[in-house]
Amino acid sequence: MRQILISNGYSEVETEESITKCLHYNYLNDQVYVDSFIHDKQTIQRWGKLKIIRELNRRGINDIGDDLFDRDLEQSNLNRHLEIKLAKIKLKDQNVMHLKQQLYRYLYFKGFESELIHNALDRVLNN
């Protein structure tokens, strides 16, 4: 925020005063932003934990606790992605190994952890 205000022509004094007031009124709170960001990305866009962490790191937020992630929701999102992608890929009648590789790449790109992906793939493809 400091860089944006300075680049828009505000003085150092005005910038610091604005930031101080925002902090005082709790407008600049990384924790609230992180909670909201994680909730939105998990529920609306159905991203996995790793993709959310990468995006927050890209935005300059590095301290992200594991307790902020809803594991049940993540598992539900993983299962939903898996079902949708499996239905699309199965139509092409491929061998199981190729199918597993495609599904793994897709789910990993969506940000899900390797262990969760392997467990879900084993459960779905062995049935």
C-alpha positions as CSV (number, residue, x, y, z in Angstrom):
1,M,0.0,0.0,0.0
2,R,2.9,2.3,0.8
3,Q,4.4,1.9,-2.7
4,I,1.0,2.6,-4.3
5,L,0.4,5.8,-2.3
6,I,3.9,7.1,-3.0
7,S,3.7,6.3,-6.7
8,N,0.3,8.2,-6.9
9,G,2.1,11.3,-5.6
10,Y,1.3,11.3,-1.9
11,S,4.1,12.4,0.5
12,E,5.8,10.2,3.0
13,V,4.0,11.9,5.9
14,E,0.6,11.4,4.3
15,T,1.4,7.9,3.4
16,E,2.5,6.9,6.9
17,E,-0.5,8.7,8.4
18,S,-2.9,6.8,6.1
19,I,-1.3,3.5,6.9
20,T,-1.4,4.2,10.6
21,K,-5.1,5.0,10.5
22,C,-5.9,1.9,8.4
23,L,-4.0,-0.3,10.9
24,H,-5.8,1.4,13.8
25,Y,-9.2,0.7,12.3
26,N,-8.1,-2.8,11.3
27,Y,-8.5,-2.2,7.6
28,L,-5.0,-3.7,6.9
29,N,-5.2,-7.1,8.5
30,D,-3.4,-9.9,6.7
31,Q,-5.1,-12.6,8.8
32,V,-8.6,-11.4,7.8
33,Y,-7.5,-11.3,4.2
34,V,-6.0,-14.8,4.3
35,D,-9.1,-16.3,5.9
36,S,-11.3,-14.7,3.3
37,F,-9.0,-15.7,0.4
38,I,-8.7,-19.3,1.5
39,H,-12.5,-19.6,2.0
40,D,-13.3,-18.1,-1.4
41,K,-10.7,-20.2,-3.3
42,Q,-11.8,-23.4,-1.6
43,T,-15.5,-22.9,-1.9
44,I,-15.9,-21.0,-5.2
45,Q,-13.0,-21.9,-7.4
46,R,-12.4,-25.3,-5.6
47,W,-8.6,-24.8,-5.5
48,G,-6.4,-27.2,-3.5
49,K,-4.2,-26.2,-0.6
50,L,-0.9,-26.0,-2.6
51,K,-2.3,-23.7,-5.2
52,I,-3.8,-21.4,-2.6
53,I,-0.5,-21.3,-0.7
54,R,1.4,-20.5,-4.0
55,E,-1.0,-17.7,-4.8
56,L,-0.7,-16.2,-1.3
57,N,3.1,-16.4,-1.5
58,R,3.0,-14.6,-4.8
59,R,1.0,-11.8,-3.1
60,G,3.6,-11.5,-0.4
61,I,1.9,-13.4,2.4
62,N,4.2,-16.2,3.7
63,D,2.8,-17.1,7.2
64,I,-0.1,-19.4,6.4
65,G,-1.2,-21.9,9.0
66,D,-2.4,-25.4,8.1
67,D,-5.3,-25.0,10.5
68,L,-6.9,-22.4,8.2
69,F,-7.7,-25.0,5.6
70,D,-10.9,-27.1,5.7
71,R,-9.7,-30.7,5.1
72,D,-13.2,-32.0,4.5
73,L,-13.9,-29.3,2.0
74,E,-10.6,-30.0,0.3
75,Q,-11.4,-33.7,0.1
76,S,-14.8,-32.9,-1.3
77,N,-13.3,-30.6,-3.9
78,L,-10.8,-33.3,-4.9
79,N,-13.5,-35.9,-5.3
80,R,-15.6,-33.6,-7.4
81,H,-12.7,-32.7,-9.7
82,L,-11.8,-36.4,-9.9
83,E,-15.4,-37.4,-10.9
84,I,-15.7,-34.7,-13.5
85,K,-12.4,-35.4,-15.1
86,L,-12.7,-39.1,-14.9
87,A,-16.0,-39.0,-16.8
88,K,-14.5,-36.9,-19.5
89,I,-11.3,-39.1,-19.9
90,K,-13.0,-42.5,-19.6
91,L,-14.9,-41.8,-22.8
92,K,-11.6,-42.1,-24.7
93,D,-11.1,-45.7,-23.4
94,Q,-7.5,-45.5,-22.3
95,N,-5.4,-47.9,-20.3
96,V,-5.4,-47.4,-16.5
97,M,-1.9,-46.2,-16.2
98,H,-2.4,-43.4,-18.7
99,L,-5.7,-42.5,-17.1
100,K,-4.0,-42.3,-13.7
101,Q,-1.2,-40.1,-15.0
102,Q,-3.7,-37.7,-16.6
103,L,-5.8,-37.4,-13.5
104,Y,-2.8,-36.9,-11.3
105,R,-1.5,-34.1,-13.4
106,Y,-4.9,-32.4,-13.6
107,L,-5.4,-32.6,-9.8
108,Y,-1.9,-31.6,-9.0
109,F,-2.3,-28.5,-11.2
110,K,-5.5,-27.7,-9.3
111,G,-3.3,-27.6,-6.1
112,F,-4.1,-30.8,-4.3
113,E,-1.4,-32.6,-2.3
114,S,0.2,-35.7,-3.7
115,E,-0.9,-38.0,-0.9
116,L,-4.5,-36.9,-1.2
117,I,-4.4,-37.5,-5.0
118,H,-2.8,-40.9,-4.7
119,N,-5.4,-42.0,-2.1
120,A,-8.3,-40.7,-4.2
121,L,-7.0,-42.3,-7.4
122,D,-6.4,-45.7,-5.7
123,R,-9.9,-45.6,-4.3
124,V,-11.6,-44.6,-7.5
125,L,-9.6,-46.6,-10.0
126,N,-9.5,-49.8,-8.0
127,N,-13.3,-50.0,-7.8
